[in-house]
Amino acid sequence: MDRTETLPTAPAAPEPPTAARPDEHSPPTRRPPAWARPALVILLLATGLLYLWGLGASGWANSFYAAAVQAGSVSWKAFLYGSSDAANSITVDKTPASLWLMALSVRIFGLNSWAMLVPQALCGVASVGVLYATVKRWYGPAAGLIAGAVLAVTPVATLMFRFNNPDALLVLLLVAGAYATVRALETASTRWIVLVGVLVGFGFLTKMLQAFLVVPVFAGVYLLAAPTGLWRRVRQLLLAGLAVVVAAGWWVALVELVPASARPYIGGSQGNSILELTLGYNGLGRITGEEVGSVGGGGPRPGGGGGPFSGQNGVLRMFGGEIGGQVSWLLPAALILLVAGLLLAGRAARTDRTRAGLLLWGGWLLVTGLIFSIMSGIFHAYYTVALAPAIGALVGIGVTLLWRHRRLQPAPGGTRWQRWTPLAAAATLAGTLAVTVWWAWVLLGRSPDWYPWLRTTVLVAGLVGAVLLLLVTRLPRRLVPVVLGLGAAAALAGPVAYAVQTAATPHTGSIPSAGPFVAGGFGRGGFPGGRPPGGMELSAGGQLPGGGQFPGGGQFPGGLPGGGQLPGGGQNGGGQNGGGQDGGGQDGGRNGGQGPGFPGGGRDGAPGFPGGQGPGATGGQGRSAGGGMGGLLDAREPSAALRELLERDSADYTWVAATIGSNNASGYQLATGEPVMAIGGFNGSDPSPTLAQFQRYVADGKVHYFVGGGGFRANGGSAASQEIAAWVAETFTAQTVDGVTLYDLSAPAGAS
């Protein structure tokens, strides 16, 4: 019986079993096999189809960023700073690099969903291609294809590469940074290691300090394994650090040095400072939970959870609840294969590439995963897309290493571990597959009504495949591809099914989530389309189906997230908000009325209550308190009558309207194409503008309307938005247009 079967990466002419050689861990130097290029093309085309299919169904996706894209497409100043509106009142609470790609596309092709989202999808296809090139370089095309395929079908990757959050560009830049690190390690190249710094610097301009989570890993692996002297390695890393500072620092310096009066307010900060935003709200605050002005955060909750939008923190966070289905399908396999690969590398030379590659990707996975797990501040499930490239790389590398080693014979006089290597490699492969399909069985069980047959099929097929892997050297050679195909299909069936479901489902709102309904979940994974399945309603205490609760465990009535109050000090159901009456004097908490101010405003994809209804409401659509149409986490499209009113005489004003909260403002801005001032930024808790500044804008005739509703004050944020709302209500007359409370700021109270 022929026992020399190999993966397609083996030479065309099979070699007999040989003793392990000193260069066994060196990268493949042969010409790639004939199948490699067509397989890559198929992988990239399939990835493009998955990420582009029905892309326009999500509309504006995250309207918070969509409004900034619209602003940047018509104003270069808004483009540079990442402003929420073209009149540059305030920026988004992130650095703007991801907005630049989308805004340039919209400038060329016009404002529409496809023009905004296609650049994100192309970032995804490019990420898969660069990951393939990185892994293939040292481990062969089979390893690269496995790595790329795992990244492509990870459900959260499918979600983020079809969405307009910053994560798509961040992943591409970090994968490119890993490729540059690999190239630098080969020849101790100063040029390549400096390029790593440039890419990480632009990663900072994409999503701030999250890009720096891989810096100690890239630097540590280079310091360990680069084939040159220690002091040269140190000098090269210092140059790479300087490149990070230059690539990221030019924009930070620009923002800090330009007078505040000549640029927009820095959203998310309390002191109009990009450094404060970097180190506080988007920095250490995410770790400690002390994020001033946020609705989430506020430190750990009873029972060890993070902030209201954070879920349960702890070392098992990546496996639990809704998060597990986003990214963890092959996470156990990646961890097992990382350990196995390091054992195979053994006591290799300092510059050994097998070990260096495993440390590179393993460090990425462990450092980033650990930070995500312990964060007490705001954490969302979609952040885990940053883990997907490392998981894919470790699976691709580990599987190919073990497959090769399962046929090697140890050198004479080898250690006991070396003598057992072939058997151990085969057993580890089989065991890894068994663990993977068992974990898929667990994850699929969290959505028991979603294709229940898939769960059993994956488990049975995977266990059969694991047994056959143990016996593969005894099988006829022609059956080997069948065994490998069965194992791969069983391992990937779960994430592929989730990825396809994600691509087929529109996603909107600020907290999207991949996959089908998960009992107790939060975000779109908790409510498909933002609503419970089958018309399921909330319990009277505000609990979500499956035991989940309103963000932060808070129940309604009983407090808003973070202990926040409605703008203007209005109380639940009291009818008062922002000094105006909810819904034009209607009690927002009455049966058949509107649920006051629930996050999301009832829009698809938002983690709010279904249809925006609060507990006890029996009908009607959700509205923000005070008669506004939007919510904290998403925006809704205004009616034709309201849009026509806002557009009337728009050329005479700098802002056609002002309203509390960025998402509340984004709905009006995207509908009209005109600047709308987002008072208080995302949460309505930033001191932008102050009451005195807003009064000056109104006196100068720069703002036409004030729209009631939107925003929460939480965790020590500014009360400026409440002061503005109260002043408007006292000074101007309210009118109601299609259920939305509107104040004409050009006509003081008593004027017709």
C-alpha positions in Angstrom: 0.0 0.0 0.0 1.4 3.4 -1.0 1.8 5.6 2.2 3.6 8.5 0.7 0.5 10.7 0.0 1.0 14.4 0.8 -0.8 17.7 0.6 -0.5 19.4 -2.8 2.4 21.4 -1.4 4.6 18.3 -1.6 6.9 17.8 -4.6 5.4 16.3 -7.7 7.5 13.2 -7.3 6.9 11.8 -3.8 9.9 11.4 -1.6 10.4 8.4 0.7 10.2 9.0 4.4 13.4 10.7 5.5 15.1 11.8 8.7 14.3 15.2 9.9 16.9 17.7 8.6 18.2 20.9 10.2 16.4 23.0 7.6 13.1 21.2 8.0 11.5 24.4 9.2 12.8 26.6 6.4 10.1 28.1 4.0 9.3 26.3 0.8 11.6 27.5 -2.0 10.2 25.4 -4.8 8.1 26.8 -7.6 4.5 26.9 -6.5 2.5 24.0 -7.9 0.3 24.5 -10.9 -2.9 24.5 -8.8 -1.8 27.3 -6.5 -2.6 30.3 -8.7 -6.1 29.1 -9.9 -7.0 28.2 -6.3 -6.0 31.7 -5.1 -8.1 33.3 -7.9 -11.1 31.2 -6.9 -10.6 32.1 -3.2 -10.5 35.8 -4.0 -13.5 35.7 -6.4 -15.5 33.8 -3.8 -14.6 36.2 -1.1 -15.6 39.2 -3.4 -18.9 37.5 -4.1 -19.6 37.0 -0.4 -18.7 40.5 0.5 -20.3 42.3 -2.4 -23.5 40.2 -2.8 -26.6 42.4 -2.0 -24.3 45.0 -0.4 -26.8 47.9 -0.9 -29.5 46.3 1.2 -27.9 47.7 4.4 -28.6 51.3 3.3 -26.5 53.7 5.3 -25.3 50.9 7.6 -23.9 52.8 10.5 -25.5 56.2 10.0 -23.0 57.8 12.4 -20.1 57.2 10.0 -22.3 57.5 6.9 -23.1 61.1 7.8 -19.3 61.8 8.2 -18.7 60.2 4.8 -21.4 62.5 3.2 -19.8 65.5 4.9 -16.3 64.6 3.7 -17.5 64.1 0.2 -18.6 67.8 -0.1 -16.1 69.5 2.2 -12.3 69.0 2.2 -12.1 70.4 5.7 -14.7 67.9 6.9 -12.7 65.2 5.0 -9.5 66.1 6.7 -10.9 66.2 10.3 -13.6 63.5 10.0 -16.4 65.9 10.7 -20.0 64.8 11.3 -21.3 67.6 9.1 -20.0 69.7 6.2 -20.2 72.8 8.3 -17.7 71.3 10.7 -19.4 71.6 14.1 -17.9 68.4 15.6 -15.9 65.3 14.5 -16.7 61.6 14.9 -15.1 60.1 18.0 -12.4 58.3 15.9 -9.5 59.3 13.7 -10.7 59.6 10.1 -8.6 57.4 7.8 -11.4 54.9 7.1 -13.7 57.8 6.3 -11.2 59.0 3.7 -11.5 55.9 1.5 -15.3 56.0 1.6 -15.6 59.8 1.1 -13.3 59.6 -2.0 -15.5 56.9 -3.4 -18.6 59.0 -2.8 -17.0 62.0 -4.4 -16.5 60.0 -7.5 -19.6 57.9 -7.7 -22.1 60.0 -5.7 -23.8 59.4 -2.3 -25.3 56.0 -2.2 -24.9 52.8 -0.2 -22.7 51.0 -2.8 -20.3 53.9 -3.3 -19.8 54.0 0.5 -19.6 50.2 1.2 -17.7 48.8 -1.8 -14.3 50.2 -0.5 -15.0 48.3 2.7 -15.6 45.1 0.8 -12.5 45.6 -1.3 -10.5 46.0 1.9 -11.8 42.6 2.9 -10.7 40.9 -0.4 -7.3 42.6 -0.1 -7.0 41.4 3.5 -7.6 37.8 2.4 -5.1 38.2 -0.4 -2.4 39.7 1.8 -2.9 37.1 4.5 -2.5 34.4 1.8 0.8 36.0 0.6 2.1 36.3 4.1 1.5 32.7 5.2 2.4 31.2 1.8 5.8 32.9 1.9 7.1 30.6 4.7 4.7 27.7 4.8 3.5 27.1 1.2 0.4 27.8 -0.8 -1.8 25.2 1.0 -1.2 27.0 4.3 -1.9 30.3 2.7 -5.2 29.2 1.2 -6.4 27.7 4.5 -5.5 30.9 6.3 -7.2 33.1 3.7 -10.3 30.9 3.6 -10.7 31.0 7.4 -10.5 34.8 7.4 -12.9 35.1 4.5 -15.7 33.0 6.2 -15.3 34.2 9.8 -18.8 35.6 10.4 -17.6 38.8 12.0 -15.2 39.4 9.1 -18.1 39.0 6.6 -20.1 41.6 8.7 -17.3 44.2 9.0 -16.2 44.0 5.4 -19.8 44.8 4.4 -20.1 47.6 6.9 -18.8 51.2 7.2 -17.1 51.0 10.6 -13.3 51.6 10.7 -12.5 47.9 11.4 -12.2 46.9 7.7 -9.3 49.2 6.9 -7.7 48.5 10.3 -7.6 44.8 9.6 -6.1 45.4 6.1 -3.4 47.6 7.5 -2.4 45.2 10.3 -2.3 42.2 8.0 -0.1 44.3 5.7 2.0 45.1 8.7 2.4 41.4 9.4 3.5 40.8 5.8 6.1 43.6 6.1 7.3 42.0 9.3 7.8 38.7 7.6 9.8 40.3 4.8 11.9 42.2 7.3 12.7 39.0 9.2 14.1 37.3 6.1 17.0 39.6 5.6 16.9 42.0 8.6 15.7 44.7 6.2 15.5 48.2 7.5 13.2 49.3 4.7 10.6 46.6 5.5 10.7 47.1 9.3 10.2 50.9 8.8 7.3 50.1 6.5 5.8 48.1 9.4 5.9 51.3 11.5 4.2 53.3 8.7 1.4 50.8 8.4 0.8 50.7 12.1 0.8 54.5 12.2 -1.9 54.6 9.6 -3.7 52.0 11.6 -3.7 54.5 14.5 -5.3 57.0 12.1 -8.0 54.4 11.4 -8.9 53.3 14.9 -6.5 54.9 17.4 -4.8 52.8 20.0 -6.3 49.4 18.9 -3.8 49.4 16.1 -1.0 49.4 18.7 -2.0 46.1 20.3 0.2 44.3 17.8 3.2 46.6 18.2 4.8 44.6 21.1 4.3 41.4 19.1 5.8 42.7 15.9 8.7 44.3 17.7 9.3 41.3 20.0 9.4 38.8 17.2 11.8 41.0 15.1 14.0 41.5 18.1 14.2 37.7 18.7 14.5 36.3 15.2 15.9 38.9 12.8 19.2 37.5 11.3 21.5 40.3 12.4 23.2 41.6 15.5 21.3 42.7 18.6 22.2 46.4 18.5 21.3 46.6 14.8 18.0 45.1 15.6 17.5 47.6 18.3 18.4 50.5 16.0 16.0 49.3 13.3 13.2 49.0 15.8 13.8 52.6 17.0 13.5 53.7 13.4 10.3 51.8 13.0 9.0 53.5 16.1 9.9 56.8 14.6 8.0 55.8 11.5 4.9 55.1 13.7 5.2 58.6 15.2 5.5 60.3 11.9 2.8 58.3 10.1 0.3 58.9 12.9 1.6 62.1 14.5 1.2 64.5 11.6 -2.5 64.4 11.9 -2.5 64.6 15.7 -0.1 67.6 15.6 -2.3 69.3 13.0 -5.4 68.9 15.2 -3.6 70.0 18.3 -1.8 73.0 16.7 -4.7 74.4 14.7 -6.7 76.8 16.9 -10.0 75.4 18.2 -11.9 78.2 16.5 -10.5 77.1 13.1 -11.4 73.4 13.3 -14.4 71.3 14.4 -14.7 70.2 18.0 -13.1 66.8 18.7 -16.1 64.5 19.3 -15.8 62.1 22.3 -13.6 64.4 24.3 -14.7 66.7 27.1 -11.9 69.2 26.5 -11.8 69.4 22.7 -8.5 67.5 22.6 -7.4 64.6 20.4 -4.9 63.5 23.0 -7.6 63.3 25.6 -9.8 61.3 23.2 -6.8 59.0 22.5 -5.8 58.3 26.0 -9.2 58.5 27.7 -12.5 57.7 26.0 -10.8 55.6 23.3 -7.8 54.5 25.3 -7.3 53.5 28.9 -11.0 54.2 29.5 -11.8 51.2 27.4 -9.7 49.0 29.8 -10.8 50.5 33.1 -14.4 51.5 32.2 -13.8 55.1 33.2 -15.0 56.7 29.9 -16.3 60.1 30.8 -19.3 61.1 28.7 -20.1 57.6 27.5 -23.4 55.7 27.9 -21.3 52.5 28.3 -18.4 52.0 30.6 -18.4 53.2 34.1 -16.3 50.3 35.5 -17.2 46.7 36.1 -20.7 45.8 36.9 -21.9 43.4 39.6 -21.0 39.9 38.6 -17.9 40.9 36.7 -19.5 42.3 33.6 -18.2 45.4 31.8 -20.2 48.4 30.9 -23.7 48.4 29.5 -22.7 47.6 25.9 -19.8 45.4 27.0 -21.1 42.1 28.0 -19.4 39.8 30.5 -15.7 40.3 30.7 -13.2 37.6 31.8 -10.8 35.2 30.2 -13.7 33.2 28.5 -15.3 36.3 26.9 -14.3 35.3 23.4 -16.2 32.0 23.7 -19.3 33.2 25.5 -22.8 34.2 24.4 -23.1 36.2 21.2 -19.4 36.8 20.9 -18.5 33.1 20.4 -20.5 32.9 17.1 -18.7 36.0 15.8 -15.2 34.7 15.8 -14.5 31.6 17.9 -15.4 28.8 15.6 -11.7 27.9 15.0 -10.3 29.6 18.0 -9.8 26.4 20.0 -8.1 24.8 16.9 -5.8 27.9 16.6 -4.7 27.6 20.2 -4.1 23.8 20.0 -2.1 24.2 16.7 -0.1 27.1 18.1 1.2 24.9 21.0 1.8 21.9 18.7 3.7 24.0 16.2 6.0 25.5 19.0 6.6 21.9 20.2 7.6 20.9 16.7 9.9 23.8 16.4 11.6 22.7 19.6 15.0 24.1 20.3 15.6 25.5 16.8 18.0 28.3 16.1 17.1 31.8 17.1 16.2 32.8 13.5 14.0 29.7 12.9 11.1 30.9 10.7 8.6 28.3 11.8 8.8 29.5 15.4 9.0 33.1 14.4 5.8 32.9 12.3 4.0 31.0 15.1 5.1 33.7 17.6 4.0 36.4 15.3 0.5 35.2 14.8 0.2 33.6 18.2 1.2 36.8 19.9 -1.3 38.8 17.8 -4.0 36.4 18.9 -3.1 36.1 22.6 -2.4 39.8 23.2 -5.4 41.2 21.4 -7.7 38.5 22.7 -6.6 39.0 26.3 -7.1 42.8 26.1 -10.5 42.3 24.6 -11.4 39.8 27.3 -10.5 42.0 30.3 -11.8 45.3 29.0 -14.3 46.8 31.5 -15.2 49.7 29.3 -17.3 49.7 26.1 -16.7 46.5 24.1 -18.7 45.3 21.1 -18.8 41.9 19.6 -17.6 43.2 16.2 -14.3 44.3 17.6 -13.3 40.6 17.4 -12.7 40.9 13.7 -9.2 41.9 14.7 -8.6 38.3 15.8 -9.7 36.6 12.6 -6.4 37.0 10.6 -4.4 35.5 13.4 -6.8 32.6 13.8 -6.7 31.9 10.1 -2.9 32.1 9.9 -2.4 29.7 12.9 -4.9 27.2 11.5 -3.2 27.3 8.1 0.3 27.0 9.5 -0.5 24.4 12.1 -2.5 22.1 9.8 0.3 22.0 7.1 3.1 21.5 9.7 1.3 18.6 11.3 0.4 17.1 8.0 4.0 17.1 6.9 5.4 15.8 10.2 3.0 12.9 10.4 5.1 11.1 7.8 8.6 12.0 8.9 10.9 9.4 10.5 13.1 10.6 13.3 16.9 10.8 12.9 18.9 8.0 14.5 19.4 8.6 18.2 16.6 11.2 18.4 14.7 12.0 21.6 11.6 10.2 22.7 9.5 13.2 21.6 11.1 13.0 18.1 10.4 9.3 17.9 6.8 10.0 18.7 6.4 13.0 16.4 4.7 11.2 13.5 2.1 9.6 15.7 1.6 12.7 17.8 1.2 14.9 14.7 -1.5 12.6 13.3 -3.3 12.4 16.7 -3.1 16.1 17.1 -4.7 16.7 13.7 -7.5 14.3 14.5 -8.0 15.7 18.0 -8.1 19.3 16.7 -10.8 18.4 14.2 -12.8 16.7 16.9 -12.6 19.7 19.2 -13.5 22.0 16.3 -16.7 20.2 15.4 -17.6 19.8 19.0 -17.3 23.5 19.5 -19.3 24.2 16.3 -22.0 21.9 17.8 -22.0 24.1 20.9 -22.2 27.4 19.0 -24.9 26.1 16.7 -26.9 25.0 19.7 -27.1 28.7 20.8 -29.5 29.2 17.8 -31.5 26.0 18.2 -34.2 27.0 15.7 -31.8 27.9 13.0 -31.2 24.9 10.7 -31.2 22.4 13.5 -30.0 19.6 11.2 -26.7 21.4 10.6 -25.6 21.0 14.1 -25.8 17.2 14.1 -24.4 16.9 10.6 -21.3 18.9 11.4 -20.6 16.9 14.6 -21.1 13.4 12.9 -19.1 14.3 9.8 -16.3 15.9 11.8 -15.9 12.9 14.2 -15.9 10.5 11.2 -13.3 12.7 9.6 -11.2 12.7 12.8 -11.1 8.9 12.9 -10.2 8.7 9.2 -7.3 11.2 9.8 -5.9 8.7 12.3 -6.0 6.0 9.7 -5.1 8.1 6.7 -1.6 6.4 6.2 -3.4 3.1 5.8 -5.9 4.3 3.3 -5.5 4.1 -0.5 -3.9 7.3 -1.8 -7.0 8.2 -3.9 -9.1 8.4 -0.7 -6.8 10.9 1.0 -8.3 14.0 -0.7 -11.8 12.7 0.3 -10.7 12.5 3.9 -9.1 16.0 3.8 -12.2 17.4 2.1 -14.5 15.9 4.7 -12.5 17.3 7.6 -12.3 20.8 6.0 -16.1 20.8 5.2 -17.0 19.8 8.8 -14.7 22.4 10.3 -15.9 25.2 8.1 -19.6 24.4 7.7 -20.6 26.4 10.8 -18.8 29.6 10.1 -19.7 29.4 6.4 -23.4 29.1 7.2 -23.1 32.0 9.6 -21.2 34.1 7.0 -23.8 33.4 4.3 -26.6 34.3 6.7 -24.8 37.5 7.6 -24.3 38.5 4.0 -28.0 37.8 3.2 -29.2 40.0 6.1 -29.2 43.8 6.1 -27.4 45.4 9.0 -27.8 48.9 10.3 -27.0 50.7 13.6 -24.0 51.2 15.7 -23.7 47.7 17.2 -24.1 45.2 14.4 -23.6 41.5 15.0 -23.1 38.6 12.6 -25.2 35.4 12.4 -28.7 34.4 13.4 -30.6 35.1 16.6 -28.7 34.0 19.8 -30.7 33.7 23.0 -29.6 36.4 25.4 -27.5 38.1 22.8 -27.2 41.8 22.2 -27.1 43.7 18.9 -28.1 42.2 15.6 -27.0 38.7 16.7 -29.5 39.1 19.5 -32.3 40.4 17.4 -32.1 39.5 13.7 -32.9 42.7 11.9 -33.0 44.4 15.3 -36.2 42.6 16.4 -36.9 39.4 18.2 -37.9 36.5 16.0 -41.5 35.4 15.5 -42.9 38.6 17.0 -41.4 37.8 20.4 -41.9 40.7 22.8 -40.0 41.9 25.9 -41.1 41.0 29.4 -42.6 43.7 31.6 -39.3 44.2 33.4 -37.5 45.1 30.3 -35.7 41.8 29.8 -34.8 40.6 26.4 -35.7 37.1 25.1 -33.4 34.4 26.5 -32.6 36.2 29.7 -30.8 39.2 28.2 -31.5 42.6 29.5 -31.5 46.2 28.4 -27.9 47.5 28.0 -26.0 47.3 31.3 -28.5 45.1 32.9 -30.7 48.2 33.6 -34.4 47.6 33.3 -36.9 50.1 32.1 -38.5 51.6 34.1 -35.6 51.7 36.6 -33.0 53.8 34.9 -31.3 54.5 31.6 -27.8 53.1 30.7 -25.1 54.3 33.0 -27.6 56.0 35.2 -28.1 58.7 32.6 -31.1 61.0 32.3 -33.1 62.1 29.4 -31.9 65.4 27.9 -33.5 68.3 29.7 -33.9 66.2 32.9 -37.1 64.6 31.5 -38.3 61.5 33.2 -39.8 58.3 31.7 -43.3 58.8 30.6 -43.5 62.3 32.0 -43.8 63.9 28.7 -41.0 66.3 29.3 -37.7 66.2 27.5 -35.5 69.0 26.4 -38.0 71.4 27.8 -40.5 70.4 25.2 -43.4 67.9 25.4 -42.9 64.5 24.0 -44.7 64.0 20.7 -46.2 67.5 20.9 -47.7 67.1 24.3 -48.5 63.4 24.2 -47.3 61.2 27.0 -44.5 59.1 25.6 -45.1 56.3 28.0 -48.8 55.6 27.4 -50.2 52.6 25.7 -50.2 53.0 22.0 -47.7 55.8 22.4 -44.1 56.0 21.7 -41.3 54.5 23.7 -39.2 57.4 25.0 -35.6 57.3 23.9 -34.6 53.7 23.6 -31.2 53.2 22.0 -31.6 52.4 18.4 -35.0 54.0 17.9 -36.3 50.7 16.7 -34.3 50.6 13.5 -33.0 47.4 12.1 -29.7 46.3 13.5 -29.9 48.5 16.6 -29.9 46.7 19.9 -33.0 48.6 21.0 -36.5 47.3 21.7 -38.4 45.8 18.9 -40.0 48.5 16.8 -38.7 50.9 19.4 -41.4 50.0 21.9 -40.7 50.1 25.6 -42.1 47.7 28.1 -45.8 48.4 28.6 -46.3 50.0 25.2 -48.8 48.3 23.0 -48.3 50.0 19.8 -46.7 52.7 17.8 -43.2 53.2 16.5 -40.2 54.1 18.7 -39.2 57.7 19.0 -36.6 59.5 21.1 -37.9 61.4 24.1 -38.9 64.9 23.3 -40.5 64.1 20.0 -37.3 63.4 18.1 -37.2 60.6 15.6 -33.8 59.1 16.2 -32.1 57.2 19.0 -28.7 56.7 20.6 -27.5 53.9 18.3 -29.2 54.5 14.9 -31.2 57.0 12.9 -34.5 56.8 11.1 -35.4 58.4 7.9 -37.6 61.5 8.2 -40.9 61.8 6.5 -41.2 63.6 3.1 -43.0 66.5 4.8 -40.3 66.9 7.4 -37.6 66.6 4.8 -39.2 69.3 2.6 -39.5 71.6 5.6 -35.8 71.3 6.4 -34.7 71.8 2.8 -36.7 75.0 2.5 -34.4 78.0 2.4 -31.5 75.7 3.3 -29.0 77.9 1.4 -29.7 80.7 3.9 -28.3 78.8 6.8 -25.1 77.1 7.9 -27.0 74.3 9.5 -30.5 73.5 8.4 -31.1 72.0 11.8 -29.6 71.1 15.1 -30.5 68.2 17.4 -29.0 66.3 20.3 -26.8 63.3 19.4 -24.9 62.3 16.2 -27.2 59.5 15.2 -30.2 61.7 15.6 -28.6 64.3 13.4 -27.4 61.8 10.8 -30.9 60.8 9.7 -31.8 64.3 8.8 -28.4 65.1 7.2 -28.4 61.9 5.0 -32.0 62.6 3.9 -31.5 66.2 3.0 -27.8 66.3 2.1 -27.5 69.5 4.2 -25.4 70.0 7.3 -27.2 69.2 10.6 -25.5 70.1 13.9 -25.0 67.1 16.2 -25.2 68.8 19.6 -23.1 66.9 22.2 -21.6 64.4 19.7 -22.4 60.7 19.7 -24.0 60.5 23.1 -25.1 64.1 23.4 -22.7 64.4 26.3 -19.8 66.4 24.8 -19.7 70.2 25.6 -20.2 71.1 21.9 -21.5 73.7 21.5 -22.0 75.4 24.8 -25.2 77.2 25.5 -23.5 80.5 24.9 -22.1 79.3 21.6 -25.4 77.9 20.4 -27.2 81.1 21.3 -24.6 83.1 19.3 -25.2 80.7 16.3 -28.9 81.3 16.5 -28.5 85.1 16.9 -26.3 85.1 13.8 -29.0 83.2 11.8 -26.8 80.1 11.2 -29.3 77.5 12.5 -32.8 77.2 11.2 -34.5 74.4 13.2 -34.0 72.6 16.5 -35.3 69.0 16.5 -36.3 67.6 19.9 -35.1 64.3 21.2 -31.9 62.3 21.1 -28.9 61.7 23.3 -28.2 60.6 26.8 -26.2 62.2 29.5 -24.1 59.5 31.3 -21.0 58.8 33.2 -20.1 62.4 34.1 -20.6 64.0 30.6 -21.4 67.6 29.9 -24.9 69.0 30.5 -24.6 71.5 27.7 -27.1 69.7 25.5 -29.7 69.7 28.2 -29.2 73.4 28.8 -29.6 74.1 25.1 -32.7 72.0 24.8 -34.3 73.7 27.8 -33.4 77.2 26.4 -34.9 76.4 23.1 -38.1 75.1 24.6 -38.4 78.3 26.7 -37.6 80.7 23.9 -39.3 79.2 20.8 -42.6 77.6 19.9 -42.8 73.9 19.3 -44.6 72.4 16.3 -45.1 68.8 15.5 -44.4 67.4 12.0 -45.3 63.7 11.6 -44.7 63.1 15.3 -41.4 65.0 15.5 -41.1 68.1 17.7 -39.6 71.0 15.8 -38.6 74.5 16.8 -38.1 77.2 14.2 -35.2 79.2 15.6 -35.8 82.1 13.2 -39.2 82.7 15.0 -39.1 83.4 18.7 -42.0 82.2 20.9 -45.2 84.1 20.2 -44.3 84.8 16.5 -46.6 83.4 13.9 
